[in-house]
Every structure is written in structure tokens, then in C-alpha cells.
Amino acid sequence: MFKKLTITALTALTLGAGSAQAAGGGGHVTDFDFPFEGPFGTYDQAQLQRGLQVFTEICSACHGLELLPFRALSEPGGPALSEQAMREYAASWEVFDEEIDDWRPAKPVDYFPAGTYPGAPDLTVMAKARSGFHGPNGLGLNQLFKGIGGPEYIATYLLSFSDETKEEAGTFYYYNEVFPDNWSAMAPAIYGDDVDYADGTEATAEQVAQDVAAFLMWSAEPKLMQRKQAGFISIGILLALTVLLYFTNKRLWAPYKPKKEI
Ligand code: HEC
């Protein structure tokens, strides 16, 4: 039985590694080290703020974040802007209000608007959509064993454009090494020095790509840290319960167990 299981697991592993190549555009997804990885990983507040800046200044020209309310930006565990900064940030966006049938500055309860560029997908949960079993790494085993998932894919995707383009039926496509079938309708968006970071971090292409990928991981999974904490608490409770049960068991059976002869 055990042998059979081992063989199945090994086959799955080999298949998983193989399809990591086949499932994506053939390119290699870089295993970036994000601070939120692993059981003790947490979001880096400064990185999320930089990612928000990248999204605002570059990606939002085309992409939306329709599932993310502005108020989330000031919640603990995320970019954690001050209440004041979050209100000012929200007010810098315009949303369409059906009640007054007009555009007005956004309030904290509003959601980020939809993207405007044709074919540009909403990015709120993109980091989850591209992770795990339907992700760029085939069976998701790479995610399990190496922690390669959605954010790694997004950062690599942003850095994997070449100069090649082609035109088909009036649409331009740009060559990208990790995009499925290699031709993306998105033009390269990151070259390095794309933003002037407020916190003075040098805006290399890799830095910008990782920051925005981390921000998109947070938008897809804002409660990641709370979830990990809840996990630790339950493991603690289960451990305590195990110890208690062990001693209860000993106690209950003690009268019936023969004493060992010395
Ligand atoms: C000029 C408009 C434009 C800009 C700016 C832009 N994108 Fe895109 N993006 C697109 C379009 C269009 C697609 C759809 C590509 C396709 O399906 O061929 C896309 C697709 C994507 C995808 C999905 C890739 C996949 O595997 O399906 C991600 C992730 C993404 N963009 C992230 C970003 C990020 C992050 C930024 C900012 C740094 C950004 N984009 C800036 C237009 C844009």
C-alpha cells in the first residue's frame, strides 16, 4: 500500500514538474522571495504601499480592481494608510454615482472602478486566479513545494516581454515568455524607473514588478495574515488537547494495567 502511494506521488511529482513547462508559455517562472511566504510570512506594509503606487500610476490606465473597496487600504495588515491618507486617495478617483446620475469623487465605501482598456482583465483576484492548480505551474505542486504561485507569475510576466510584436486583425500582440501561447495583448508596462517611490526605494524593473505583484496578492487575499494566525491558534489548542487526552487516557486505564515487575 505504502509502496503504491509512493509511486503515485512520484508520478504526480514528475508530471507536475513536466507540465510546469507545458502549461505556461514555456518560459520559466522565477521563484521570487516574497515576505508573505511561509507559515510565518507577513505582508510588508511599505512594499504594499509601493505596489499601490505602481498600480495607481501605471496599471490603472487599463486595469480595474472592482472587488476592492478603498476603505480596505487603511485596514491593518494591508498597505495600512492612515484614515486621512485613504480618504484623500479615494477622493483622487472618480466613480459614477447612479443616484445623482453623474461622476463624483470616490468615498471610502466605494470600490475601485473597472478597467477601461478593451480586454484588460480585472486584477483584484488575479494573483489567486494564476496560482495553484489552474496556475502557470501545472498541477500546483510547484506551489506546494516551492511556493511558486500567482505573485511569482505576475512579477515574471511583467518582466518577460521581448521587443517582438505582431499584428492580427488590427490588434497588436506582444511576445511574452511566460504568457500562455506567448502572445499577449498587453504592451510591456515596466522598464525600470517607471515610478518615483515616495519611500526612496530604487525603482528597478524587478523591484517594481515584485511590489505590484505583492500588492495584487494582498488585494486577492487581504486576510492572509489573520488566516495564518487563526491556524496557529487552532494548532495550539489541538496540541493542548492532545496532551490532556494523553494523561486522561493514562489515568483511566491505570487501575486495569498490570504493574510491571521490577
Ligand atoms: C495599455 C494597457 C495596459 C496596461 C498599462 C497594463 N496592462 Fe495588464 N493587460 C492588458 C491587457 C489588454 C491584458 C490582456 C492580455 C491578453 O489576454 O492577451 C492584460 C493582462 C494582464 C494580466 C494577465 C496575464 C494572464 O496571464 O492572463 C496581468 C497579470 C496584468 N495584465 C498585469 C498588469 C500590471 C500589474 C500592470 C501594471 C504594472 C499592467 N498589467 C498594465 C493591458 C494593460
Boltz pocket constraint, residues with backbone or C-beta under 6 A from the ligand:
constraints:
  - pocket:
      binder: B
      contacts: [[A, 54], [A, 55], [A, 58], [A, 59], [A, 60], [A, 61], [A, 62], [A, 63], [A, 117], [A, 118], [A, 119], [A, 120], [A, 121], [A, 123], [A, 126], [A, 130], [A, 154], [A, 157], [A, 158], [A, 179], [A, 180], [A, 183], [A, 184], [A, 185], [A, 186], [A, 187], [A, 189], [A, 190], [A, 212]]
      max_distance: 6.0
